[in-house]
């Protein structure tokens, strides 16, 4: 993220994900020098969650997320207009540098299921 608006949007997404996970009882720590949150699971396992944020859809009606070269365990994709997120294990993402998601994939049920899956990890 090069400009200050993009940085602000990204940080908003990071704090949004932290807020959502904290509400569900997961401990999170924001890492100020990256796009990461450190999440402590109920099993006390620590994982890295890279947060990517979109504030609008493309002209093709999808949210676009650039992943970069992270070595995080999971990605949280935040669609700010939907006020929802999705969480994916890195192995679930088919492309290396970019992922696109349709707005319909951001539902409260999908978000709840993603968080429940995180909480069940050993």
N, C-alpha and C positions, 0 to 999 in steps of 0.2 A: 504494500500500500504506500503509494508515493506521496499523495497530498493529504493535507490536514483533514479535509472533509471525509475522505475514504478512511483515514485512521479513526476519526470520531465514530463513523458508522460501524467499523469493525469492533471498536471497543464497546459500543452500545450492545452489539451482539454478544460479546464475551460476557458482559455483566448480566445480560438477559438470560443466557444459558445458566450462569452461576445461580441466579435468582430462582429459575425453574427447578434446578437440581436441589438447591438448598431447601425449597419448599417441600420436596419429597423426602427429605432427611439425609441426603448425601452431603458430605463435607466437600467443599471446593476451595481452591486457592487460585487466585488470578496470578498469572505470571506476566509481569509488566513488560518484559523484553521480547515477547513472542505472542502468537495468537492462541496460546495454550491456557487451558485450565487444568489443574491437577485435581483429580477426583478421588476421594477415598471411598471405596465401596464398603458395604456392610461387613464383608469378609475381611476388612482392613487392607485389602489389596489396593495399591495406588496405580492409577492409569492416567495417561495424558490424553486430553481431548482437545483437538484443534478446532477452533470455531471459525466458520466462514459465514459471512453475512451478505445478504442481498437486500437492497431497498426498493427494487422495482424489477419487473419482468423485462425480458428482451422484446424486440419487435415480433419474435416468434411465440411470445406468450409463455416463456419459461424463465425460471430463476437460474442464473448462471453463477457458479462458484468455482474460483480458481484455487487449486489445492497447493501448488508449490511443492517443495521438496521436504515436507515434514516427515518426521519419524514418530508421529503420534500413533497411539493405538486406535483411536476413534476420531471421527469427524462429526461435529455438530453443524448442520446447515440451518441457518436462521433466515426465514422470510419475514422481514420486518412488517410489511403490510398485512400479513396474515396473523402476526403476533404468535407465531408457532415455529417449532424447530423439528428437525429430524436428526437422528443419530445413527451413524453407520460405522461398522468396523471397516478398517482400511481395505480388507479383502473383498468387501461388498461393492466397492467402487470400481467400475469397469475401465474407466479412463484414468490415465496417469496425472494429467495436469488440470483438467477441468471436468466438472460435473454439472449437468443441467437437470432441473426437476420441475415438473408441472405444478402449478398452484394447487391442483386437486390432491396432490400427494401430501400436502400439509393439512392434516386434520388433527383435532384434539385426540381422537382415538389412536392415530398413528404415533403422535408424540407420547401419549401415555404408555403405549406398548414399547416404544424405544427406551423410555426411562425404566420401565419394569424390567426389560431385558438387561440393562446395565446393572440394576440393583440385584439381579439374580446371579451375576458373575461370581465365581469363586476366586 
